[in-house]
Structure formats: C-alpha cells, structure tokens
Amino acid sequence: MEFVQTFPVDLSNEVGYFMAQLPQNAQSVLAAVTTLYHNPNIQEKEKASSWLGEFQRSIFAWETADQLLQLKNDVESIYFAAQTMRTKILYSFPELPPNTRESLKQSLLTHVENFCGQSPAITTQLALAVCDLALQMTEWKHPAETFIQKYSKDTNALPYLLEILTVLPEEVNSRHLRLGANRRTTIMEEMENSAPMVIEVVQACLSTVKDEQILIKIFKCLGSWFYLGVLPGNHVARQNLLEPAFQVLGNAGSSTPLHQAATDCVCSALYVSEDVGRNSDLVQQLFSKTLELKQPYHNAIANEDTDKCINLCRIFTELAESLLEITVNMPGHGFGDLELLDLLLICVSHCQYEVADITFNYWYRLSETLYTFEHENVKQIYGSFIERLIFALVRHCQMEPDQESVLDPSDDFADFRGNAADLVKDAVYIVGATECFVGLFKMLSGESQVGAGGKPPDVTWDVTESILFIMTAIAKNVKSDETAVTPQVLQAIFSLPSTTHMAVRHTSIQLVGELSSWTEKHPDMLDPTLNFLTGALGTKELASVAATSVQYLCEVCQSQMIRHYSSLIQLVQVADDLQVSSDATLGLLKGVANVLSCLPADKAREALMELCRSQVVSLNQTCQAPARQNQGDRQTVNHEPIVWLDRLAIIFRNFSLKRHTDNGSAHPSKPVIEEMWPVFASVLERFQGDNKVVERWCRCVRFAVRCAKKSIMNTLLPPLIMTLANTYKSAPHSCFLYLGSVLVDVYGADRAASELLLQMLESVCPRSFELLNGQDGLVNNPDTVDDLFRLCTRLVEQCASQFLHHKVCPLLLECALVSICLEHRDANMSVTKFLKNLIELNDQNSAASILSTYGEKIVERSLNASLFHLPTYLYPDIAELWWAVMQRDRQSFHAWLDRCLKNLPSDASLATATHMQIVDFFKSISESKQQTDVNYLLRDFCRLYR
C-alpha cells in the first residue's frame, strides 16, 4: 500500500523529529488522517478514507496502530489508532501470532491508563479493544479481576476502570465476536466467579464517591453486570447494592442524566428478575422499593418533569412484565398484587402520551396471556382495569383543539393513535367489544356525565373525534344483533352537517367503513350508507377515506352490492378527478373486483372489460407519450406506467369468478387480457431498462395469468415466453424469472407447455450464470438466486423428468451448491427447497442418481454454511434438507456427515467444538427420529462455532 502524502513532515520540532523516525506505514497513516480531517478537497478526503479503510484490513495495521498510540500526535490519529486496534482484535484476531498476545495485552492496558484523560470516544475504543482481546485470549483467565487489581488502587483510574467493567459484560454476547458456545460458557463461569469482587468495588465506590459523573458510571457498570445475569441476586439484595439507585430515583432534585442512569440500572436488575425462585430476595426488594416510587412519580408530575415520569414509568412497566406470569396465575396475592396495574394506569393517565406509550407492550402481553383463560373470571378480575385503560386512551387520542384539519399520517401523534387503536383491538375482548362500544356511545352522547343543572355537558369536537376513533378500533367486533346503539351511531353520522369539523367527519367515515360487517346483517342500512359515502367523495379531504370505506362495504357485502356494480365502475373511473389517493384507489378497485366476481360470467366479462379498459387506455397513452428530456422533471404520478400496472394487477388479483367452473368454457378475463397484451408488450419494450416498472409489469402479468389460468395458454403463453426470454438477455431483471416460475406453476403440467418453459429456462441460464459468476455475484444478486431456483423448483414439481434430462440441470445443481452459503433468507430458502425437492422425487432412480453424484457435496456445503455463514433462522431449512437425505439414504448420509465432521477446523483458539461434542453430535443426528430433532441438534452444534 502506498499513500501519497499531501503535507510534508515538519522536522522543526520534537514531534516532527520523532515522526521522521517512524516507519513509512505510520507516516502514511498520519498523512492520510490529516488529509481526511483537514484537507478541504473532497476528492482527497474520499481518497484518504478509502486508503485508511484498506489499511485497517491489512496485517500491518497491528503494529502501526500501536506505534501511533505511543506517538500521541493528535486526537484524530489517536482515535483512528484506537479504532483500528479494536477493529483488528474484533475481526482479525486469528492473524495475531500466539506469542504476541501477551505483549499486546500489556500494551493495551498501558494505553488505557495513558489515555484516561483524553476524549471519551478514545477511552471507549481502547476499553472495547482490551475487552475483546480478553474474551478471545483463552490464556487470559478472569479478566475482570485483572482490571480490578491493576486499576483499583489509583483513585484517578476509577473512571476507566468502571468503563472497562461496563464494556466487558456487554461484549460477552456481542454478535460480532465469534467465541463459540464453549468459550462463552467458560467466560460466563469466570464472570460469575469475579462477580463478588465487582460487587466489592461497586460497594466501595458507592460509599465514597460524591461526583455525579462517576456515580453515573457506577450505575452503568452495575446495570451491565445485572443484564449479563451473573450477579448473585440474593447477595446483591442483602448488600443493599441498589439502595443508592432508589435514593436517586426518589430524590426530586436528582439531575436528569443521573436519574436516567439509576433507571437503567434498576431496569437491568428487573430484567433478570423473572426467575423469582433463584432471586427471591432481590425480587422482594425490587418489588417493595418500586411500589415506594409511587409518590416520587406524583412529585415528578407536580414538577412537570416529564423525563423523570418516563423513567419511573419504565421501572413500573419492567417490574410488571417481570411478574406477568405471577400476576396472571396468582392475581391479588404476593407478587401478583394488582396494585401494579394501578401504577401502570396512573402512568397511562399522564398528560403526555409518550408516558402512556411505554406501558403498551405490557398490556399487549397481558391480553395475549389471558386469552386462553376462562372469560368470565378474566372479566371479573381484569375488566375494570381494561375499561380504565380504554377510557384513558380516549383522552390521549384527542387532537389539539386548534387542529384545523385532518391529522397528518406521518405525525408522531398519528403513530401513537395507531398503536393505541391496535392495543384497544387486542384488549377489548376482556370487557366485551359490544359493551365497550355502547359505553363509548354513552360517553359521546354525554349520558355518562352530568353537567350543570343535571344536564349532559356539551361534548367538544376534539372529544367527539377521539371517542369515534376508539369506537372505530372495535367496530368490527360489535355483535350483529346489537340494535340499540349502532343504528343511532350511524344515523347521527349520516346527519352530520357540512360545517362539522373535518377531523370528526373523517373519523366518522372510517367508523362507517369498519361497521361493514354489522351493515351486512342489516341490509336496510346499506343504501343510506352508500349515499353518505358517495356524498363524502365530493370533498377533497374526505375522498380517500370515503373510498376506503366503500372498499370495505364491497368486500363484506359483495352479494348486496351487485346491484350497484355499474355505479361502482363509474366511481372508479372518476376517482382521479375526485382526488382519491393512489392507495385508496387501489383499495376501491380491490373492492369493486370482489363485487364483479359475484356476477354471472357474461355480465362479469363485460363489467371487467369496462373496468380494465380505462386503465389500459391510460397505460397506452403513457407508453406512447414522448420521453421526457429531463428525467428529474417528474410530472404527476398518474403519467407513470406503474400507476396503471398496479391498478390492473389489483383487479386481476381480486377477480375470482364465484359462478365459473373450469369446464372448458372461456374465463371472463380471457378477452380482456388478450386485448391488453399488445399494450403490455409495448410497455415492456419501452421501459425494459427501468427495474421498478418491469417489476410492476411482471406482477401485473402474474396476476392476470393466475386469474385466467389455462384459458389463455394457447393464445398468450408462446408470445409471453418469447418476450420474457428475449428481454432477459438484454435486461436481466430477476422478476422475469419469478414470472417464469408462475407460468410453470400454472401451465407446467401440460406437455407442450413444459417444452416451451424449458426452452425459456435454457435461454435465461447463460445470462443468470454470467451475473452470479461475476465478482461478488451471489451477494450482489440475491434476487436472481431466489427467483432462478424458485423457477427450478416449480419445474421439478411440474415436469421433473423433462427437467432432469435437460442439459442445464447439472449446471443448476452446481450453482445451487455454491449458493447454499448465501446469507439471504429468501435466496437460501429457494436453494434448499430446490435441492430437497430433487431428493424427494417420486422417481427413486433419479433421486438415487442425484444423491450418489451430489449427496456428499450437499452435506458438506450445507454444514459449512450453517457453521460459518448462515444466520440461525435458516437452520430449519438446512435441517429439512438433511432430513430429506436421511429419509432417502440414511446410511450414506451418516458416512458423508462423518467425513465432513472430521474435516472441521480444530484450532483451540477459534470457536470450535471438542472431539467429544462432535462425536455426540454425530451420534445424536444418527439416532434422530424426526426432523425437529435434527433442527435442534444442528442449532446447538452451530452455537459452538459462533
């Protein structure tokens, strides 16, 4: 490596002279760092950054980083050296010769000491470096004790001692450190043995330290050890180690950073307290101390200190989550004290919705856990709490009184309202959706409150809207036989004057849509509902939500909506003029397509033609329009082909004729699709270079094919296959391969069609292999891998014999074996499914032939991929592949696996399994009786290498 220095080395001072004595690598790094931070030339900065990145990956970086840390030239170079040292230890530890590790350890310990007064960023990088080294150095025993013995005697060293003791537990489970389960087990044992010494240090510090910054570091350190789960909980309780943290939390004068640190510490302790049996003393202390924080919470409210309220709410919620199982199984007894729910409801009633939001996960979990319990008991015990929760959320969901229009969907408050609505949907069953709906209506009408003179008070627009919003969340679950309140609600909404606040009208329309299931059972309400919604479509701010509500009516009341199908088609045609949003228009098309599916075949054909024709005309106009000179000058979105392709796709996806039988008669969509094809072909020809347009094109054709099925096989399949094959050569979009797999799925069982489809496969393979064989081809083209092997899998399913005898089959098998290590969920799943389907072929001779040729490679590549490349969520697919091999030829599988295991790396400094563990794994796999056993065994074995 060579970096041309921009600035000459100044030898006029002592530092410059020392720099002149540095090796060339160190001088080049200093020059590059100077350029990166101080050169105004952007190109030179980028060049320097690229060079430094390359240098960090080189083997020379070890020594150079150490030299720069000794030089102490400037903050930038020191930070770069510290970061480089940490990066090298983290990712390149095997480069380090074993005989140099001890000297590196001593050097790092010295650097940590020397830079204690420097930037916290430098201190943190060095702490991370020395901790990562300690965790990987098997010869370094009990590193926590080493740090304590070296730094605890010097009071000036306390800040970085606490920094290191904080970082060390955090790094144990770092996903970047490939320690392996054996090494992690050893480390956890050592950390557990060192925990009493850490407790002593923390206790000594807490008794003497008054400096707030050090106190914050102490709480962070203690929280880190709690979170790792190695502190003896009952011993901590007996030593009252958490007392200072609770004192800080109870003190209204505590600073925000200190209060935050104490909160994090207590939450870490609560996190590990779910094991009540093991930590009974600690849980008891946490339980009693947390309940005592009720008054400090009220004090924080009185002082309008939202930060402290949030912190205390976190503690209440963490305690409640830790004791959830006890609360559900022993409500009102011991740790199941329902006062905890009262505490959470106090938090929910806070004026700031951010505080209430913290508790949501607990309420989700509680409602999910209680779902399997006997309903009446659940309602009796928890009903009042859920009622209070829902009515508190009504208050929180109120908009500001000065809000002039509909809430912006991207607003944080809109997100909160969405979460609140989801929570109400999940929890309302405890009190009963219908009962809650009725209660909210009484609240809306003022019946539940008494104003001056004994009359119901006037309900302001913001309160009305909020109540309607929560009613909308539960409307789908209102019983159809509820006739006392729901008709009144609908009639009141239909009677809203045009002067009503826009937000109230907007939410009212949403509520009408959500009541579609109720409306279906009361058909006399359908026409008034449609009249109301079509009237709302004329208002710009309400057009989209009204269209969405019409969609819901179409989907739920399909048979009743048939008589309105002509009006619905006309409505779609003017949707853009009414300024209905793109998403709402797609939803409306979905609903209308569902209604057309209920028509007789002849009427359905005419209606579908009319519905699609306007979209096709617009699509054709887009295709025929002259190309824009300036691609950055984007016109309205309706001039893009994507809009019309998406609309046609949603129509074909949801048009599924209810009265049509596949008895040889043409499907109603056949003439529609055949009329569209010339336009489709011209769109692809023009936009084949635009990946986004091509993806939508393929999606639209896919749904059209699924809709028409075999009725278009003779007329459209040949030109479609030819178009795909020819276009793929010049524009290899992976979606073409996906569309090909759909064609195989629909037409592959037909002999003549399968020949055409195999010709298509042969045509696309060379270009696909060219992409995948390039530099980083697999990593850069995972979609191609995914869709190519999905196509192959469908061919195996539909026409296996023809596929296996095709000349591209061996090439595809070799490609699959290489691709099995790809760290991409969908691509890897497609590869393993392809191999599994080949192994499971009904033709035993073909399957046996594939196994004899590729079986050992499949086992070897899949094992190595699992150990060193794949994320854990892909293990079940590998296990499924192994099980298929075992079912076909268990004896050969055992022989192949045995040879693969013997070739695994055995270097003790790496994450490896012991010989005994390998033997046990092989024996257990050999004796496994079902696929899930293989999955669990593979998962546990891979942990030894992670």
N, C-alpha and C positions, 0 to 999 in steps of 0.2 A: 504494500500500500504506500502511496505517496500523496502527500497533500502539499500543494504549493503555498508557502506562507505568504500572506498578504502584507504582514508587518514584519520588518527585520527585528531581530532580538537586540534589545538595548543592553549593552555591556557596561554602561556608565555607572551602574550601582551594584550593590552586593547581590541583589536578587537576579539582576541580569547576568552577572558573572556566574552565579550558581546555575542559571538556566543554560548557559553555554556549556556547562559540564554535563548536562542531561543527555541521555541517548536521543537519537533522531526521532524515535516514535513519540517520546514525551514532548519534545519541542513542537512536532507537527500537531499533536493534540492541543497544546496550548494555543497555537496559532489558529487552529480551527475553531476552538471555543471562543477566542477573541473575535473572530470573524462572525460567528453565529450571533453573538450578543451585541457587537458594537459596529459592525460594518453596515452602512446604510443601503448598500447594494443588495436588492432582494435575491438576485440570481446567485450572488456569492454566498448569501446566507443559506439558501437551499442546497448549494453545493457542499457547504461545510456540514450542514445537518446530515446529508446523505453519507458523507465520508465518516463522520463520527459514528453513525449507526453501523456502518460496515466495520469500523474499528472495534466497536464493542463486541462484535461477533467473532473477532479474531482471537487467536490464542495469546497474542502479545498484550492483550488488554489487561491481563492479571498483573503483570509486573509494572506496566505503565501506570495503572490506577494507583498502585501502592506508592510509586515514586511521586506522583502528583499530590497525594495526601501528605507525604513528608515535606514537599516543597511549600505548601500553603500559600500559593501565589495570589489567588483572589477567590472570591466567593463562587464565581461561576465555574472555575476549573475544579475547585474543591467539591462542589456539588456534583459535577459531571463524574469526577473520580469516584465519589461515594456511590453514586447511582450505578456506575459501571461495575464496581465491586459487588454490589448487591445483585445486579443482573447476571453477572458471571457465576456467582455462587448458586443462584436460583436455577438457572437454565443450563449451565455448562460445568457443573460440579465434577462429572467424570473426567474432564480434561486435566484436573488437578492431580499431579502425582502424589501418592500417599505419603511420601517422605517430606512433602512441603506443607502438609495441612497444619501441623503443629505450629510452624513458624508463621503461617498466615493467621492462625488463631491469635497468637501473641501480638502480632502486628495490628490486627483489628481491635483487640482490647486496648492497646495503646492509643490507636487513633480515636476511639470512642472517648477516652479520657482527655486527649489533647483538644478535641473539638467541642467540649461540653459548653463553652460559652458562645459558640457560633450559631448560625441560623438553625432554628428548629428543624427545617427541612433536611439539613445535612445530618443532624443528630439522628433523625428518624431513619434516614437511609443507612447510616452506619449500624444503628441498632438492628434494623432488618437484616443487614448483611451478616452480622455476627450471630444472630439467632438462627438464620437459615443455615449457616455453617455448622452451628452446634447440633441442629436437628439431623443433619446429614452425616456428620462425623460419628461413626459408630464407636470410635475410641474415646470420644468426649462424653464422660458419664456425668449425670446430674448437673447440667449447665447452669441451672438457676442457682445452685449452691456456689458454683464458681463465681458468678456475677456478684452474689451477696458477699462472699469472702473478699473479693478484690476491691469492691467499691463502698461497702457499708461503713468502713471505719472513717471515711472522709465525708464530713457533712456537705462539703461543696460538690461531692459526687452524687448526692441524693437525687437530683433531677434526672440524670441519665441512667442511674440505677433503676429508678421507677419506670423510665421509658423502656428500658430493655425488659424488665419484668412484666411490663404490659404487652409488649410485642411478642414475647416468646410464646405464651399460650395461644395468641391469635394465629401464629404461623403454623401451629401443630396440624391444623386441619385445612391449611391452605391448599386449594386445588392445583396450584402451580408446583407444589413440592411433590415429587414422585418418591415418597418414602416407603410405600408398601405397608400392608397391614401389620406385618411382623415388627417392623421398625416403629410404627406408630404405637403398637402395644407396649413395646419397651419404653418408649418416651413417656407414655401415659403413666406407666408404673413409676418411672423416675420422677415425673412431675408430682405424682401423688405422694411419693416419699419426701419430696422437697417442700410440699405444701406447709407443714408445720413451721419450717424456717421462714417461709414467706409471710406466714401469719405473724410471727415474732417481729419481723422487720416492719410490717404494716402497723402492728400494735405500738411499737416503739415510736414510729413516726407520728401516729395519731396523738400520742400522749405529749409530744414535744413541739410539733410543727404548728406554727401560727400563720405562716404565709399562705395566702389563699391559692396561689398558683400551684404550690407544692401539694396542698390539700386536694386540689382537683386531680393532680397526677396520682395521688394515693387512691382516690375513689375509682379512677380509671383502671389502675392496676388491680385492685381488688375485684372489680367487675369482670375484668378479663379472666382471672383465675376462677371466679364463680362460673362463668359461661363455659369454660372448658370442662367443668364438672369434676374437678379433682380435689376441691377443698372439702374437708370433713365438716359437713353441715352442722352437726350437733356440737362439735368442738367450737365452731365459729359462734354459735349461739351462746355457749357457756362463757366465751371470752367477750361477749357483747361487742363484737367487732363492727356491727352495723349501727351501733348506738350513735356514733358521730354523724353518720349519714342521715339518720332520722332526726337528729337535733337540727341539722341544716335545713331539712325539709319542713320542720315545724317552726323555724325562725322566719318571720315575715321580712326581716331585714337582710336575709341572705341574698347575695348577688345572683344574677341570672346564670352566669357560667357555673358557679359553684352549685347552685340548685339543680342545674341540668346534670352535672357530674354525679351528684348524690342520687338523682333519679335513675340514671343509667346503671349505677352500682346496685341499687335495690332491685331494679327490674331484672338484672342478670341473676341475682340471688333467687328471685321469684321464678325465673325461667327454669331453674334446675330443681325447683321445689315440688314438681309434680309427683316425685317419688316420696310420698308422705311417710311411708314406712321406714325409709332409710334416713330421712331428715326430719323426724317428728319434732324435735326441739326447735330446729331452725324454722320450720313451718309455723309452729305455735308463736314464736317470737315475731315472725313477719306478719302473721295474721293479726295479732293484738296491736302491734305498732302501726300497721296500715290503717286499722279502724280508728286509731287515735289521730290520724291525719285529717279526719273529717272537719275539725274546727279550723286547722290551718287552711283548708280548702275554702271554707267560708270567709276567712280573713283575706285570702287572695282575691276572692270575688269583690269583697268590700273595697279592697285597694285597687280594683280594676287591673290586677296583674294577670293578664291572660297567659303569659308564659308559665307562671307557676301553676295556674289552673290546669294547663295542658300536661305539665309534668306529673302532677298529683293524679290526674285522670288516668294517665298511663300506668301508674302504680296500681290504682284500684282495678283497672282492667286486667293487668297482668296477673294480679292475685286471683281475680275471678276466673280467668282462663286456666290457671294452675289448679284450681279447686273445682273445675267444672264437673268432673266425674262425681265427686263427693256431693256437690250441690244437687245433682240430678238424682243420685241414689239415696241420699240422706238429707232431703230438704228440711231446713229448720233445726238440724242437730249438728253440734260441734262445728267442724269446718264447713258444713253445709248451711251455715247461718245465712238466712235470706237478707240480712242487713246489707250484705254485699250488693245485692240487686238494688236496694235503696240508694246505696252510694253511687252506683252507676247511673241511676235515674236522676240523681241530683246533678251529675255531670252532664247528662243529656239536656237538662233544663237550663244549662248555661246559655247566656245570651249570644255567645259566639258559636256558630255551627261547627267550627274546627274542633272544639272540645267534644261535642257530641259524636263527631265522626270517629274519634278514637275508639269508642265503645262498640262500633258496628260489628266488628268481627266476632266479638263475644256473643252478641245477640244472634248472629247467623249460626254460630256453633251450637248455642243453646237450643234454638228452634230445630236444627237438624238432629240433635241428640234426642230431643223429646218426641220426635215424630213417631218413633216406634213404641212409645208408651201409651197406656190406656188414656183415651182422650179426656174423659170426664175428670179423672184425677189430675191430669196436667192442667186442665182449665181451672179447676178449683184452686190449685196451688199457685200457678203462674199467670192466670188470666188477668188479674188486676195489674201485675207488673207490665204485661204486654199492652194493655189498654193505656196505661200511663205513658208508655214508650210511644205508642202511635199518636196520641194526642199531643205529646211534646214535639214530635216530628212535624205535626201540622203547624205548630208555631214556628219551628225552624225553617219551614219551607216557604214562609211568607216573603214576598218580594218587598223591596223598599217602597214606601207609599208614593215616592216621587218617580217611580219607574213609569215611563210614558208608554212603552210598547211591550212587545213580547220579549222574553228573556233570550239573550244571545246563547245559542247552544254551546259555544266554546268557552263560556264563562265558567270560572271555578264554582260559582254558586249553582250553576246548572248541573255540574258534575255531582255536587253534593245532593241535590234534589233527586238526581237519577239513582244514586246509591241509597238514599232514604226510601225511595219508591220500591227498589229491589228488596230492601230489608222488610218493608211492610208486607210485600207479597209473600216472603218466606215465613214470616212470623204470625200472620193474621189468622192462620188456621187454629191457633191456640185459643183465640177468643171467638172465632167464627166469622167468616167474611161477611155474611149477610147481616149478622148482628152489628158488626162494626160499621157497615155501610149505613145501616139505619141510624146508629149513634152519630155518625158524621153528618147525616142529613139533619138530625135534630140540632146539632151544633150550628149547621148552616142556616137553619130557619130561626135560630135563637131560642128554641124551646128548652135547651139545656141550661140557659142562663136567664136571670131575672134582672131587668134594668130598673130605672126609676119609675115609681108608680106601679110596680108589679108587671110592667110590660116588657116583652123581649127587647133587648137593645138592638140598635141598628148595627148590621154587620158590614164593615168597610170592604171595599173591593179586594184589598190585598188578603184579608182573612178569607173572603169568599173563594178567591182563586186557590189559596192554599188548601182549603178543605176539599174543593173539587179535585185538586191534584192528587191528594191522598185517596179520594174515592176512586179516581181513575186507576190507581195501582191495584185495587182489589175488585174492580168491577167485573172482571172475567169470572170470578169465583162466586158472584152473587147467585143464589138459587133462582131457578127459573120460576118457581111458584111464589116468589116474593112479589106481591102485587099492591102492597100498601104504600111503599115509598118510591120504588123505581119509576112508576108512571108519573108521580108528582115531580121527580127529578127531571125526567125527560120533558115534561110539559113546561116546567119552569125554564129549561134551557131553550126550548123552541120559542118561548115567548120573550126571550131577551131582546130588549130594544137595541137598535144600532148604535146608540150612544153609550152602551155598556163598555167598560174598559176593555181594550183589545186583548189583554192577557187573560181576562175572565172568559171572553168569547173563545179564545184559542184553546184553553184548557177544557172548556165545556164541549167543544167539538171532539177533543181527544176522548173525553168521557163517553160521548155518544158512540164513538167507534169501539171502545172497549166493552160496551154493553151489547155488542152484536149477538153474542150467544143468548142473552136474555131476549133480544128482539126476535131472534129466530123462533122462539117458543111463543111469541106474541105477534103474529103476522099483521095484526091490525095496526101496529106501530111502525111497520116498515115504510109505508108511503110518506107519513109525516116526517120520518127520519130522513128519507131521501130528499124530500123537499127542502128540509132545513140545511142539509149538507150541500146540495146544489146551489142553494142561495148563498151559502158562505163562500163558494168557489169564486164568486164575483169580487171578493175583497182580497186584494193582493197579499196582505199579511196573513190571511186565513186560508188561502187557496191550497197550499201544500198540505196542511194538517187536515183539511176537509177531504182532499183526495185520498189521503191515507185512511181516513175513516170509511170512505166509500169502498176502498180496497177490503177492509175488514168485513164489511157487510157482504161484499161479493163472495168472499172466501167462506163465510159462515152460513150465509143464507142463499146458497147457489140456486137451489130449485125455485125459491120465491123470486129471485132476481132475473129469471129467464125472460119474463115479460118485458123487462126493461133493457134487453141487450142492445137494441138499436140505439137507444139514448146513451148507453154506456160507451158505445163505439164513437158516437159523435162527441161525447165528453173527452175521450182520449185525443181526438183529432184537434180539439181546441185547447188542450192542456197547456201548450206553449204560449198561446195568446193570453191565457189566464195567469201566466207566470207561475205555474206549478213547478216546483223544483225538480231536478233530474231524478233524484231518489224517489220522490213521491210519484212522479210519472211512471217510473218502473214498477212501483208498488201497485199503482192503478191498473197498469197493463197486466200484471200478475192476477189481480182480482177479476178483471174482465175475461182473461183467458180461462180462468176457472169456470166462469159462468157459461162461456161458449162451449165448454166441454160437456155441458148437460143438454145441448141441443141435439135434435136428430141429425144424422150425417149430412143430408143435403143442405139443411139450413146452416149447419156448422161450417160447411165448406165455403158457402157464400159469405158468412159473417167473418170467418178467418181471413178470407181473401181481402175483404174490405178493411179489416183491422191492420193487416200487414201492408197493404198497398201504399198507404200514405207514408209509412216508414221507408219502404223500398224506393219510392219516388224521391224522397229527401236524400236517401243514401246515394242514389244515382246522380242527383244534382251535385252532391258533394264530390263525387268521383269525376264528374265532367267539368267541374269548376277549374279555372286556370290555377296553376300552382302559385302560391304566394311568393313574392320576391324576397321578402324579409321573414324568415321563419320565426323571428322573435315577435313579430307583429301578429299576435293571435287575435282572431275575431271571436265572435260569440261561440260558446261551446257547441251549439247546435249545428255549426258548419263542420264539425269534426265527424268522420265516419264512425268513431267509437260510440257516439250517442245512439245512432240508428242501429248499429250492430247489437248494442246492449239491449235495446228495446225489442228487436226481433228475437234475440236469444231468450228473453224472459217470456215472450209469447209462446215460443215453441216448448220451452221448459215446462210450462204450466198448462198447455193444452193437451189434455188426455181424455179423449172422447169416451164418455161413460157408456154409450149405447152401441159402440162399434165392436164387432167381433172380427178376428183375423181369419176370415173365411174366403179369402181371395179377392174380396172387394177392395177397391182403392181406398186408401186412407184419405180423409178430407184434406189433409195437409199436402198431399202429393202434388196437385196442380199449383198450389201456392209456391211450394219450394221449387218446382220446375220452372215456374215463371220468374222466380228470383235469381236462378242460377247465373244467367248472363251478367247480371249486375254484380253478383258476388265475384265472378271471375274477373271482371274489370277492376273491381275494388282491390283484389289481391295483386293484380298485375301492377297497379299504380302504387300501392302502399307496401309492397313486399319488403322494403327496407326499414319500415317502422315497426319495431318489435311490439309496441303496445297495440297498434292497430291489428297486426297479424294475430296476436293472442286473442283479441276480441273476435276476429274473423273466425278463427278455429273454434272458439267457444260457441259462436252462433251456429256454425255448421254442425257442430257436435250435437246440439240440442235439436236441430232440425232433423238430423239423421235418427236420433233416438225417438223423435215424435213420429216420423213417417215409417220407420222400420223398413221392412223389406219391400214396401210398395214402390220405392224409388231405386231398387237395386239394379234393375236392367237399364234404366234411363240415365241415372246420375252417377252411379258408382264408377264406371270406367273413366269418364272425364274428370271426376273428382280425384281419383287415384293418380291419373296422369298429371293433373295440376299440382298435386302435393309433391310428387316425385321430382318434377322438373323445377319447381320453385325452390325446393330444399337444396338443390345443388348450388344455387347462387345465393340463397338466403336461408342458412340452416337454423331456423328457429326451432327450438325443441317442441313447441306446441304442435308442429306438424306431426311429430312422432306420437304425441298424445292423441291427436285426432286419428292417426292411423290405428292406434290401439282400440279406439271406439269403433272404427269401421270393422276391425277384426271381430270385436265382441258381437256386433250386430249381424255381420254377413259371413264370418269366417267358417261357419258350419257348411256353407254351400261350396261344393267342389270347385265350380267355375270361379266363384268369387275369391276363394282362397288362393287360386293360382295368381290372380291379379294382385292380391295383397302380398304374396311372397315376392312377386316382381318388384312391388313397391319397397319392400324390405331390402332387397338386393340393391336397389337404386340408392337408398339413403345411407347404407352402411359405409361406403367409402368416405363420404363427407363427414360422417359421425366419427369414424376412426381417426380421420385427419385431425379433427378438433381435440379428441381425447388423447392422442399421442403427442400433442404439442407440449411445450413447457408448461408445467402445472395444469395440464389439460383437464384432469379429473377435478381438481379443486376449482378451477375457473368455470367449469361447465357441468355442475351437478344436475341441472335440469335435463341436460341431454342424457346423462346416465340414467336418471329416473325414468324419463319417457321412453328411451330406447328399450330398456329392459321390461318396462310395462308392456310395450308392444310385443316383445318376445314372449312374455308370459301369456298374453292373450292368444298368441299363435300356438303355443304349447297346449293351451286349454281347448282350442277350437279345431286345430288341424295338426296335431303333434307329428304324425307320420311324415307328412309332407315337409314340415319344418326340419325334422331331424335329418332328412336326406338332402336337405338343401346345402349348397356349398358354403354358405355364410355361417352355418351353425357352429362349426369348430372355432371360427374366429370370434364369434359372440361368446362362446364359453370361456375362451382365454381372456377376453375383455372383462367378463364377469369376475373371474378370479383376481384380476388386478384391481377391479373396482370395489371389491368387498371390504377394503380398508378405508374407504372414503367416509369421512366424518360428516355425513349429511343424512338426516333422518330419512327423508323420502327416497333419495337415491339408493341408500344402503338397503332399505326395506324392499325396493324393487329388485335389486340384485339377488338378495337372499330368497325372495319368493320365486324368482325365475329358476334358481338352482334347485330349490325344494320341489317345485312342480316337475322338473325333469326327473328327479329321483323318484317321485311318487307316480310316475307314469303307469298306466294300466298294462302297457306293453312291457312285460318283465324283461324280455331280452334286450330291448332298447335301454331300459333303466340300468340293467346289469352292465351293459357295454359302457354307458356313461360313467358309472361308478368305477369300473376297472381302469378306465383311462384317466379320470379326473378326481376320483374319490379322495386319494391321499392329499392332493393339492387343495381340495376343498377344505379338508380338516385342518391342514397346516395353515393355510391363509386365513381361515376364519378364527383359529385360535390366536394367531399372532395379531390379527386385527383387534380382537377383543382385549388382549393383554396390553397392547401398546398404542392403539389408535382410537378405538370407538368409545363414545360416551356410554354410560351404564344403561340408558334407556333403550339401547339397541341390542342388549344381551338376549332378551326374549326371542328376537328373530334369529340370532345365531343358534340358540338352543333349539328352536323349531327346526332349523336346517339339520343340526346334528341328530335330532330325534328321527327325522326322515331317513337319514343314512343308516341309523341303528335299526330302524324297522325293516329296511331293505336288506342289510347285510351287517349284523351286529359284530360278527367275528372279525371281518375286515376293518370295521370302524375301530375296534379295540386295538388292532395291530397298528393302524395308522396313528391313532392318538398316542399310543405308547412311544412310537418313534419320534413324534413331534415333541412330546414332553421331555424326552431325553436330550433334545437339541436346544432346549431353552437356556438362556444365559444363567450362569451360576455364580457370578461375581458377588461376593458378600456385601460389597459396598453399594450395590444397586438394590432397588426394590425387587426382591426375589422371594420365591418360596423355598422352604427347606426340602431336602430329599424326602423326608417323611411326609411332608404335606403334599408333595407331588404324587407319592405312592398312594396316599389316602384319597386324593382327588381321582386318580385313575381307577382305584378300586370302587369308589362310590359311583362314579359315572357308569362303570361296567355293570353295576348291580341295580342301576336306576330302573324303576318300573313305569314311570310316566314322564311326560315332557316337562312338567313343572319341576320335578326333581332335578333334571338337567339344568334348567334355568337357574335355580337357586345355587346349585353346585358351581356352575360357571361364574355366577356373580361373586360368590365368596372367594373363589380361587383368583379371580382377576383383582380383587382387593389387595392381594399380596404383592401385586406389581404396580400399584397405583400410589 
